[in-house]
Amino acid sequence: MRRSRQSRSAAYLTLLHKRNPMSDAPSSSLPLRTWKLTLSYDGTDFRGWQVQPGEATIQGELQAALGRVTGETPLPQGSGRTDAGVHALRQVASFQLAASIPADNLHRALNRTLPASIRVLEARTVRSTFHARHSARAKTYEYRIFRGPICPPFLSRYVCECRWPLDLDALQQAAALFTGEHDFSSFAASDPDLTTRELGDVPQPAIGGEPDSRASALARSAVRIIFSSAWETRQTESGELLVYRVRGNGFLHHMVRNLVGTMLDAARGQIQIDEIKEILAARSRSAAGPTAPARGLFLHSVEYDPDDDAAAEV
């Protein structure tokens, strides 16, 4: 009989531990190494990134997988806390391990024990100063809208369906108004725990810029810098996709989804393009449009300075 996947995984992990023996608790004499993981995940069945008691989360699954593979359970720090139902193409996580496990082995072992909806794309050691969130200099998000008559079931988990007529020129004009430095209070979630959510997405200078006190001041406010903001059309076998891509130095909780909801209102003629400037100036969530569904949002990529992201010296 063929062995089950669990038994094969258990046998693999047993072999891995024999090749790289370690105790249940890391020895204090072993130096800690800083790891950087690049992850991709389908967020549909998870309650977001951050660990929550009794809930399946990306951070929780990754921490548990590290424990099964290495015997150590550091809490991985993500570049940002994606919400329930939000996906990632290239999320970044960092943590420290005492285990002297080769990068290729850790990479393979994690993918064997993680759920199939979470994949490790890359695992490597980096300098001890690297932190997935604090070292990030820019992020790119994508929001995907399906424009066909019938959304295929295999696509519906990853797009927002929109059957209304849309003015694509209005979409582009609206998107362009968000570029530059603005106070995005009108597009931030009005959660009571707002300051601990995407406000933790600390704005840093753009790649090549110098850290300064201004970056810290931005982190304590709702001011963010958007480097690019635009829509594009992609043709698929099933229908047309409208894709919003936005790159910035940081994002507030629900910010991208609230931007999309407001732009869709403009494209449907429910608000005028000129009103977007007034919405930004209002600095009030009630002034902006609705929050677009989580399933259409992807964390596309995270950028770091080359020096921060450098490989650890061997």
Stockholm file with secondary structure:
# STOCKHOLM 1.0

chainA/1-314         MRRSRQSRSAAYLTLLHKRNPMSDAPSSSLPLRTWKLTLSYDGTDFRGWQVQPGEATIQGELQAALGRVTGETPLPQGSGRTDAGVHALRQVASFQLAASIPADNLHRALNRTLPASIRVLEARTVRSTFHARHSARAKTYEYRIFRGPICPPFLSRYVCECRWPLDLDALQQAAALFTGEHDFSSFAASDPDLTTRELGDVPQPAIGGEPDSRASALARSAVRIIFSSAWETRQTESGELLVYRVRGNGFLHHMVRNLVGTMLDAARGQIQIDEIKEILAARSRSAAGPTAPARGLFLHSVEYDPDDDAAAEV
#=GR chainA/1-314 SS CCCCHHHHHHHHHHHHHHHSCCCSSCCTTSCCEEEEEEEEECCTTSSCSSCCTTSCCHHHHHHHHHHHHHSCCCCCEESSCCCTTCEEEEEEEEEEECCCCCHHHHHHHHHHHSCTTEEEEEEEEECTTCCTTTTEEEEEEEEEEECSSSCCTTTGGGCEECCSCCCHHHHHHHHHTTCEEEECGGGSCCCTTGGGTGGGSCCCCCTTCCCCHHHHHHHTSSEEEEEEEEEEEEECSSCEEEEEEEEESCCCTTHHHHHHHHHHHHHTTSSCTTHHHHHHHHTCGGGSCCCCCGGGEEEEEEEECTTTTCBCCC
#=GC SS_cons         CCCCHHHHHHHHHHHHHHHSCCCSSCCTTSCCEEEEEEEEECCTTSSCSSCCTTSCCHHHHHHHHHHHHHSCCCCCEESSCCCTTCEEEEEEEEEEECCCCCHHHHHHHHHHHSCTTEEEEEEEEECTTCCTTTTEEEEEEEEEEECSSSCCTTTGGGCEECCSCCCHHHHHHHHHTTCEEEECGGGSCCCTTGGGTGGGSCCCCCTTCCCCHHHHHHHTSSEEEEEEEEEEEEECSSCEEEEEEEEESCCCTTHHHHHHHHHHHHHTTSSCTTHHHHHHHHTCGGGSCCCCCGGGEEEEEEEECTTTTCBCCC
//
